[in-house]
Amino acid sequence: MPTYLQCAPVPERAPVSQLEIAGDLLTLINESTTEPRPDIQLEALTLAVSADLPVLLWGEPGIGKTAALTQLAESLDLPLTTVIASVHEPSDFSGLPIIGDDPAEQGVPMAPPDWAVRLVRAGRGLLFLDELSTAPPAVQAALLRVVLERRIGALQLPPGVRIVAAANPRSSAADGWELSPPLANRFVHLQWTHDHEVVIRGLGGTWPRATLPRLVPERFTDAVAFARRAVCELLAARPNLVHQIPTSETRRGGAWPSPRSWDMTLRLIAFATASGSSRDVLSLLIRGTVGDGPGFELLSSIDRMDLVDPETLLADPSAADLPERGDLRQAVLDGVVAAVRRRPEKSRWDAAWAVLVEAVETGAPDLVVVPATTLATLRRDNWEVPASIEQLAGMISVSQGADRAAARVAAKVGR
């Protein structure tokens, strides 16, 4: 009698729900790649993170602050821990008191929240404090030790943890508060704006890649010396900039100069110098630490640190290598004339004219008008006029005539 094999019935496949199908479409939409692309905002952020300084990103809602931090954490391979400051109590940052077996003997320890414990266990990570401008004053006060000392209750965050925060301007924040001056002065403030080309390319599936700056160990000693010299020379000349709390409440919630923020600035200059960062990146970081006014003064002072010594130019005018930027070139020429005024000698006076001729031949002639006019007033009676002055006389006459004509036009328009 034949034997028939009995096969188990094939189970029917459960029908795919529309939500599962929608999930596949969402996965496809969310897929994206990254590419190396110059982005001074992103470079400034990564440089400050590398320097282990707390950063605060300011920007309107929907500008991409949270997305930038998520992508930064992925690029740096750091676990991201997001804490919405406005929905937490002060005790979530200062610690919850836990009574032990013998409080009189052992005290009452302050237990940290679970997110802080996870960061300590991981030993590294990116702590993202979001919606900082909606945190009430009591919560901001509790955040002071978190931001500066990296302590939550009795727990010390490990060195591998970096802190970045984000905030909306008070006018755009839900029930927003101005940042308290003590908390604001602990951050590097970066204004986060959108670049339409970056947004368009990102929506097309490719976003800029965040990478830590490449620090060159051979530059470290010179970078630190340069940073110390830059900050100390400015503050020696402008002592009122050492500590200057703004008068308005809004400005006190941003970047302003203090010994703490100047120390942060020094660190950022050293890191930027050691990594070869651009002046635009350095400008964002300096102004985001001590404010726009002091920041621009420091940047101008740094520019002048690299200028050639006027005495070098007077010693060999034929080898003059003048800056291309107009303001720096003007500063060099003014320095040459000032050097002659301090030690007026016929040879130095002649050399200064040679430098001015070089400036006319290699750049904008109008920059020479004021230095040449001033240099002419330094002539002594027994000094012969050098032939080089004839090369400048026509230019100065034309420039002065143009100035007088412009003044006459302006006077007519103002009537």
Secondary structure, DSSP 4 states (H G I P E B T S, - for coil): ----PPPPPPPPPPPPPHHHHHHHHHHHHH--EEE----HHHHHHHHHHHTT--EEEE--TTSSHHHHHHHHHHHTT--EEEEEGGGS-THHHH-EE---S-HHHH---EEPPHHHHHHHHHSEEEEEEE-GGGS-HHHHHHHHHHHHH-EETTEEPPTEEEEEEEE--TTTSTT--PPPHHHHTTSEEEE----HHHHHHHHTTEEEPP------GGGHHHHHHHHHHHHHHHHHH-GGGSS---SSHHHHTS----HHHHHHHHHHHHHHHHHT--HHHHHHHHHHHH-HHHHHHHHHHHHHHTSPPHHHHHH-GGG----SSHHHHHHHHHHHHHHHHHS--HHHHHHHHHHHHHHHHHS-GGGGHHHHHHHHTT--TTPPPPTHHHHHHHHHHHHHHHHHHHHHHHHHHT-
